[in-house]
Amino acid sequence: MSSPREGKECQAVIHNENAKESGRYGSGPIALPDESAEDFVAEFNRVYASIGWTIERLAGEQAERLDDSKQDAS
């Protein structure tokens, strides 16, 4: 185990558009803050979109699928 913290459902995906353009996989799952998640995503995208980083929130079913696949890999 790499961390003593409990796992948390994947709620969003972070994308690196610069990596995608060069043919590398530039996305990964992230957990959002418990409070003001929408504000966090909007502010992150406003600040970091200019350098190719964006966050995309996942709908409930997508989040569950990612969480299930993460458990299967254990």
Backbone as CSV, one residue per row, in Angstrom:
resi,resn,N_x,N_y,N_z,CA_x,CA_y,CA_z,C_x,C_y,C_z
1,MET,0.843,-1.175,0.000,0.000,0.000,0.000,0.887,1.238,0.000
2,SER,0.585,2.152,-0.877,1.439,3.327,-1.012,1.033,4.478,-0.100
3,SER,-0.183,4.427,0.457,-0.650,5.531,1.277,-1.587,5.012,2.360
4,PRO,-1.510,5.569,3.555,-2.400,5.120,4.615,-3.818,5.685,4.503
5,ARG,-4.053,6.546,3.516,-5.376,7.148,3.349,-6.343,6.167,2.701
6,GLU,-7.643,6.354,2.976,-8.668,5.545,2.329,-8.858,6.005,0.896
7,GLY,-9.293,5.092,0.035,-9.577,5.443,-1.348,-10.817,6.313,-1.443
8,LYS,-10.933,7.030,-2.534,-12.068,7.908,-2.750,-12.531,7.728,-4.188
9,GLU,-13.822,7.821,-4.407,-14.374,7.655,-5.748,-13.786,8.687,-6.712
10,CYS,-13.463,8.247,-7.896,-12.979,9.147,-8.939,-14.155,9.987,-9.416
11,GLN,-14.031,11.282,-9.314,-15.122,12.183,-9.646,-14.852,12.999,-10.899
12,ALA,-13.622,12.985,-11.344,-13.253,13.815,-12.478,-11.983,13.258,-13.115
13,VAL,-11.694,13.766,-14.300,-10.485,13.379,-15.018,-9.742,14.654,-15.380
14,ILE,-8.443,14.633,-15.169,-7.605,15.766,-15.558,-6.945,15.420,-16.888
15,HIS,-6.962,16.374,-17.801,-6.415,16.165,-19.146,-5.238,17.108,-19.379
16,ASN,-4.230,16.600,-20.071,-3.113,17.413,-20.516,-3.143,17.399,-22.040
17,GLU,-3.672,18.461,-22.624,-3.829,18.539,-24.080,-2.482,18.500,-24.795
18,ASN,-1.433,19.034,-24.196,-0.107,19.017,-24.820,0.413,17.595,-24.955
19,ALA,0.166,16.756,-23.956,0.596,15.361,-24.028,-0.209,14.613,-25.076
20,LYS,-1.500,14.910,-25.154,-2.363,14.238,-26.128,-1.906,14.547,-27.550
21,GLU,-1.508,15.776,-27.811,-1.055,16.177,-29.147,0.234,15.459,-29.543
22,SER,1.055,15.103,-28.567,2.318,14.427,-28.887,2.173,12.907,-28.885
23,GLY,0.935,12.410,-28.744,0.694,10.976,-28.822,0.828,10.232,-27.509
24,ARG,1.073,10.929,-26.429,1.145,10.280,-25.118,-0.214,10.365,-24.441
25,TYR,-0.456,9.457,-23.518,-1.698,9.492,-22.761,-1.580,10.574,-21.713
26,GLY,-2.432,11.576,-21.780,-2.310,12.704,-20.870,-3.519,12.933,-20.009
27,SER,-4.115,11.868,-19.476,-5.289,12.007,-18.627,-5.133,11.127,-17.401
28,GLY,-5.808,11.508,-16.336,-5.774,10.692,-15.135,-6.919,11.034,-14.213
29,PRO,-7.346,10.080,-13.388,-8.461,10.310,-12.472,-8.048,11.180,-11.298
30,ILE,-8.988,11.989,-10.825,-8.741,12.795,-9.625,-10.004,12.816,-8.773
31,ALA,-9.836,13.072,-7.499,-10.951,13.287,-6.581,-11.073,14.790,-6.372
32,LEU,-12.288,15.260,-6.302,-12.535,16.690,-6.121,-12.728,17.021,-4.646
33,PRO,-12.560,18.293,-4.279,-12.806,18.672,-2.879,-14.264,18.415,-2.509
34,ASP,-14.517,18.116,-1.248,-15.877,17.841,-0.793,-16.773,19.069,-0.903
35,GLU,-16.222,20.240,-0.702,-17.003,21.469,-0.766,-16.602,22.279,-1.997
36,SER,-17.578,22.875,-2.651,-17.357,23.778,-3.794,-16.620,23.117,-4.953
37,ALA,-16.968,21.885,-5.260,-16.300,21.163,-6.350,-16.475,21.870,-7.685
38,GLU,-17.675,22.367,-7.962,-17.915,23.070,-9.230,-17.045,24.317,-9.339
39,ASP,-16.925,25.055,-8.249,-16.083,26.252,-8.241,-14.618,25.889,-8.463
40,PHE,-14.179,24.795,-7.842,-12.798,24.346,-8.015,-12.511,24.032,-9.478
41,VAL,-13.413,23.268,-10.118,-13.225,22.892,-11.519,-13.210,24.128,-12.408
42,ALA,-14.149,25.038,-12.203,-14.216,26.251,-13.020,-12.950,27.086,-12.871
43,GLU,-12.484,27.256,-11.644,-11.282,28.063,-11.406,-10.035,27.377,-11.971
44,PHE,-9.912,26.069,-11.772,-8.778,25.330,-12.311,-8.730,25.489,-13.822
45,ASN,-9.870,25.269,-14.482,-9.909,25.366,-15.945,-9.608,26.783,-16.422
46,ARG,-10.074,27.779,-15.692,-9.794,29.169,-16.073,-8.295,29.466,-15.982
47,VAL,-7.669,28.991,-14.924,-6.254,29.299,-14.687,-5.320,28.460,-15.561
48,TYR,-5.586,27.166,-15.689,-4.618,26.262,-16.311,-4.910,25.878,-17.761
49,ALA,-6.055,26.244,-18.297,-6.371,25.887,-19.694,-5.348,26.478,-20.664
50,SER,-4.799,27.618,-20.334,-3.839,28.258,-21.234,-2.559,27.437,-21.413
51,ILE,-2.268,26.531,-20.485,-1.086,25.669,-20.625,-1.477,24.220,-20.922
52,GLY,-2.755,24.003,-21.266,-3.190,22.692,-21.727,-3.808,21.767,-20.691
53,TRP,-3.946,22.199,-19.444,-4.522,21.365,-18.397,-5.981,21.733,-18.167
54,THR,-6.859,20.736,-18.168,-8.272,20.954,-17.867,-8.799,19.789,-17.041
55,ILE,-9.863,20.051,-16.303,-10.548,19.018,-15.531,-11.935,18.838,-16.114
56,GLU,-12.324,17.578,-16.285,-13.666,17.233,-16.762,-14.356,16.425,-15.672
57,ARG,-15.479,16.934,-15.180,-16.259,16.184,-14.180,-16.918,14.996,-14.840
58,LEU,-17.011,13.908,-14.115,-17.644,12.698,-14.624,-19.065,12.594,-14.094
59,ALA,-19.946,12.061,-14.932,-21.302,11.774,-14.489,-21.253,10.567,-13.559
60,GLY,-22.282,10.335,-12.801,-22.310,9.261,-11.820,-21.903,7.912,-12.367
61,GLU,-22.449,7.493,-13.511,-22.147,6.175,-14.071,-20.695,6.067,-14.507
62,GLN,-20.161,7.128,-15.121,-18.752,7.114,-15.538,-17.845,6.999,-14.323
63,ALA,-18.166,7.736,-13.271,-17.355,7.704,-12.060,-17.374,6.312,-11.447
64,GLU,-18.545,5.669,-11.422,-18.638,4.324,-10.872,-17.814,3.346,-11.694
65,ARG,-17.854,3.475,-13.024,-17.103,2.573,-13.898,-15.610,2.704,-13.640
66,LEU,-15.124,3.931,-13.531,-13.703,4.136,-13.250,-13.346,3.564,-11.888
67,ASP,-14.207,3.756,-10.903,-13.947,3.254,-9.574,-13.922,1.726,-9.594
68,ASP,-14.838,1.082,-10.322,-14.875,-0.378,-10.425,-13.621,-0.915,-11.099
69,SER,-13.166,-0.271,-12.175,-11.984,-0.756,-12.879,-10.747,-0.596,-12.005
70,LYS,-10.731,0.431,-11.173,-9.602,0.627,-10.266,-9.551,-0.510,-9.253
71,GLN,-10.713,-0.959,-8.760,-10.754,-2.055,-7.802,-10.373,-3.368,-8.455
72,ASP,-10.758,-3.589,-9.720,-10.423,-4.815,-10.434,-8.925,-4.974,-10.618
73,ALA,-8.200,-3.865,-10.720,-6.766,-3.913,-10.963,-5.971,-4.301,-9.714
74,SER,-6.620,-4.319,-8.555,-5.924,-4.637,-7.309,-5.461,-6.061,-7.247
